[in-house]
């Protein structure tokens, strides 16, 4: 690694150094003239102690190499490097007491560093590792030695789970270190070849906590370290002002390098550094920005003699300027630490203060070189914390002039091909033919006075010599003479030397020590080793691939070092130095990788050989497992590959392969487990494919037996039309009688059984178990209608082709009765008495109830005719059709009720209003006045022929006003008298003349009237007295005679009844007909059959004579003649035949006894 680093440094020098361009030109000329040499000379000045200001800031890009630290910590992680940045800032300048028992002016420098490694693994978790290092250093201002430092280290691991970031505190550690004496990383003034060492006492305290690494115990120890300025040139970084930096390498007590820094005077600090921290980190930092604090006001310190004898009094000038103008009267403090010389002074008018001090004789804290020590001389302004400093070197052996040819400071730059290397003791001073070498030879004046210009003679390894000018040099300053030499191809193997002498002609007369004017430098000219790499052309991942360089050799002899540089998966390279020149390496992933063998001989000459190895991917592996070898169909079964899948060369241990099940899984098709539910009987094969991170795909299968099961989980739906019914909280479906229901049923089974499932429905299993319906298929449909209310149970059972069946699915259905409904009916129109009223009621109900409905009319809602229930629920007529009349409006109901009852006792009823209206009677009256009527004669009057309703006829009142001109009741109205009542009356008029008779037929209403006019003839003689004297006797005799005649007539033969009366103008009267037929008119002239006396009155009386004008008119009246014929059984004839004694006709008076008259009136 050191060789590679130095090669890179040398290349940077070549690309950036002015004088290296001259070397390249000289090298090109040497190719044309192999023996051509060149030489130059230049003054390099003195690199003295820098001074810092508060807020001076350096920003670095940083890298932490934690491989060794991780290897020893016990932490499981793949992290190698962390990258980040570090900012160093001067926070304060103050006087610190007690530094080796002295008051010391110090800087306080704070550094904040943050470093991160992304996507790494820590104990099986993938995330980011973050390291924060905050350091506080106390630095002595007189020589930049470290007094103490404290580092706070916070190590965190962050990983993410879904949307949450989890932070793991790996370690919190505080390291405090103190050094006595302070460690000098620099020894000003600096010059290549300077070496110094220090023995110091170190105390280290560790505090903090960690669950991952052990916190070290506190420790203290005596340590020793050494430093060397090994080279000057480009540091290998791109910071432009630092191309002439000094490489200061640090060694431990064993002489092993522990780190190095490139000090850049232009930035007053390091431009690059690489050191191992106390806890094991290797920290590399490269400057990316330097920000100097404002320096308008400055202090320069000029020593009278930078190189001084011991205990010499001399002056130092403190110059204070503000914007390059001297500041007068400025109070400053002078500090010369080794002598504890501290004083306060003020500048004069020119801004300068002259201070006298004694150089002393005390050595510094480091050992190195011929001098006693080098010490910082400081002048500062405490209030403003502005420092000026310079270094004084005290030496017991000093001369006015002492030119020294410094062999230890010679540097060699070697150009080999396109690679430039600065040679140093670590790299080794050697070359091979064809190398272009540039020797840089320092000449230093270690006198206390300046030296004049002179020359240096240089003799090249090939024996040629030349003289080079050396400029005047002040005390301790130096100049470098650069000489180029192209190693000839014919140069023999072996040591060659370069010799040089400053002031060879001894022209500098006051050079007090010429023993050091001559110097020499040796290097080895050898040959590059030949590398031979043996490597296989291809191999598998994870195979241990062996390489060897056993056939390599070195022409100039000596031991060979074999370094194998192998390309990694990430594209980087890892190197390994193998003593046996055999190296083994394993690649975790496939690809094409380069392998280089670098052979280094004792002279650090190198040869190399390179080969390419193709690493082939290993396929992933997978085996499908199952706990069972068979499963019932439709039962889930789990396949898994949890313990039988992987990719041994995966780069993603948490997910080594991509898994894809070839069938749908409950868990998804990606994962270790796949639960499936076979839907068909027979064999079922699960298949999986896995693909590794290189795209290689392998598959595996597992076959199990799937056995038959009975159908399960029968389910049903009930639809009413397009609406699916929902069960209530009891799980019961509520339907109505007569609803046409559609039942749909199905069950679960294997797919191959679904189309052959037999669905057995029993829609009314409890009440009608004989009703069974069967369908075959995936789903069954059944239509059914319930005609009876109540709870019904439908059952479904599903049977597969193996005879296995489900348990019966019971579907409870509660059928609700639908009450019968009576269609609206319009009220019937008003009806007359005895008019036929026709009412038809429309009743609807479910089809099942229609034929069991009880339809009833309650014709008298006011009476409970059946003695049950109420008066409104009688069933006077069981029908829905009523055809009826009412004879009496007064007794007819105002309404009737129709009610209907179904088989569940649900009823409906409607009230039907009735309006039965009374019909006025049609009166008719007649009399026996068809014969000449004389005053005193008895006349018969009849109301036969009057019509009305049957009921009214039976209850009719006949009121007779026998003379409408006479007010017989004295109420003032002569026409409303009731002189006599009856359907049949007899009346005798006193006096003669015309009489108007009014007959009023009175039903429950107002009644109706008719009038008759009767003319009474004057009697030829007066019968009134006779009647008055014998009226009662005559009446009695008349009644007896009439009754006897009637009796004799009924007993007599028919031929006797047919004989004509012996009395002219008289008729026989049928008393039976007169009493039995209300329409009978005994005075009609028409003949009436004796066998059918009731039929003789069919025509009835057509008209009522309101008046009788003559005897002819009286005989033309039909009613009286017919009535007479009906009473007597004879017709009126013009001639009266003579009858036998037994056939003597009687008059009405004779024929009618009291009982007959009473019966007639009752009718």
KATASUL-V409820 format. One line per field, one symbol per residue. psi: psi as a letter, one per 30 degrees, with the letter a starting at -180 (. if undefined). burial: + if it has 24 or more other ideal C-beta (glycine too) atoms within 12 Angstrom, else -. A space follows every 10 residues. Layout:
psi=???
burial=???
This chain:
psi=eeeeeeeeee eeeeffkeff eeeeeeeeef fejfgkllkl klkfakjakl kllkgkkkkk klkkjgeeee effgkjlgke kkkblkkkkj elklkklgjh glkkklkjkk kjkkkkklhl kjhfkkakkk kkjkkkkjkk ffggkjellk kjkjjkkklk jcgkkkkkje kjkkkkkkkj lkkjflikkk kkfkkllkkl kkkkkklalk felkkllklk lklklllkjf lkakfglgje ghfilkjjkk lafggkkfll ljkjefggak fkljkklfgf kjkkkkkfkk jklkhfklkk jjkejekklk hkkllkkjjk kjhgkkjlgk klkkkjefgh jklklklafg gkkkkklkfa gklaglkklf lelkkkkkkl jeefhkkkll kkkkkfjlle kjkkjjefgk kkkkjjbgkk kjklfeekjl llkfkjkjkj jkkkjglfll klkalkkkjl fgflllkkkk lkklkflllk kkkkkjklfg klkakllkkk kkhfghfjfg jfjffgfkll kllkjbkklk kjkjklflll kfkjkkllhf glljegllkk kjkkjkklef fakklkkkeg gkkkkkkfll akkkkkkjkk afggkkllkk lkkjkkkkll kkkklkflfl kkkgkkkkkl geghkajfgl giefiflkkj kflkleflfj lfkjkljkfk lbkkkkkkkk kafggkklll lkklkjllll klhkllkkkj bgkkkklaff gkkkllkfkj kjkklllkll effefgkkjj kjfieefiff jkkklkaekl kkkkkkfkla kkjkkkkkka fgfklllkkk jkkjkkkkkl kkkkkkkllk klkgkkkjkk kkkklleffe fgkjkkkjfi ffkifgglbl fgglifjjlg kkjllkfjfe fklfllkkkk kafggklklk kjkkijkkkk ljlkkllggf lkklkflkkk kkgkfkkale eeefgkkjkk jfjffkifgg gfjfggkjel kleklkkkkk llakkkkkkj jjafbfallk lkkkkklkkf lkfeeeeeeg eeeeeeeeee eeeeeeeeee fllefeffkk lfkkgllkkj eeeeefjfgk jfglflkkke fiffffgeea kflkjfljfl eeeeffkeee eeeeeeefgl lklekjlkll efgkllleee ejaeeeeeee ee.
burial=-+++++++++ ++++-++-++ -+++-++--+ ------++++ ++++-+++++ ++++-+++++ ++++++--++ --+-+-++++ ++++++++++ +++-++--++ -+-+++++++ +++++++--+ ++--++++++ ++++++++++ ++++++++++ +++++++++- -------+-+ ++++++++++ ++++++++++ ++++++++-+ -+-+-+-+-+ -++------- --++++++++ +++++++-+- -+++++++++ +-----++++ +++++-++++ ++++++++++ ++++++++-+ -++-+-++++ ++++++++++ -+-+++++++ -----++--+ -++++++++- ++--+-+--- +++++-++++ ---+++++++ ++++++++++ +--+++++++ +++++--++- ++++++++++ ++++++--++ ++++++++++ ++++++++++ ++++++++++ +--+++++++ ++---+-+++ +-++++++++ ++++++++-- +-+--+++++ ++++---+-- +-+--++++- +-+++++++- +++++---++ +---+++++- -+-+-+---+ +++++++++- ---+++++-- +++-++++++ +-++++++++ +-+++++++- +-+-++++++ ++-+++---- +++++-++++ +---++++++ +----+++++ +-+-+---+- +++++++++- +--+-+++++ ++++-+-+++ ++-+-+++++ ++-+-+++-+ ----+----- --+++++++- ++++++++++ --++--++++ +++++----- --+-+--+++ -+-++++++- -+++++++++ ---+++--++ ++++++++++ -+-----+-- +++++-+-+- +-+-++-++- --++++++++ +--------- -++++++--+ -+-++++++- -++-++++++ ++++-+++++ -+-+-+-+++ ++++++++++ ++++++++++ +++++++++- +++-++++++ ++++------ ----+-++++ -++++++++- ----++++++ +++++-++++ +++++++--- ---------- -------++- +++-++-++- -----+++++ +-+-++++++ +++++-++++ ++++++++-+ --+--++--+ +--+++-+-- ---++-++++ ++++++++++ +++-----+- --++++++++ +++--++--+ +-+
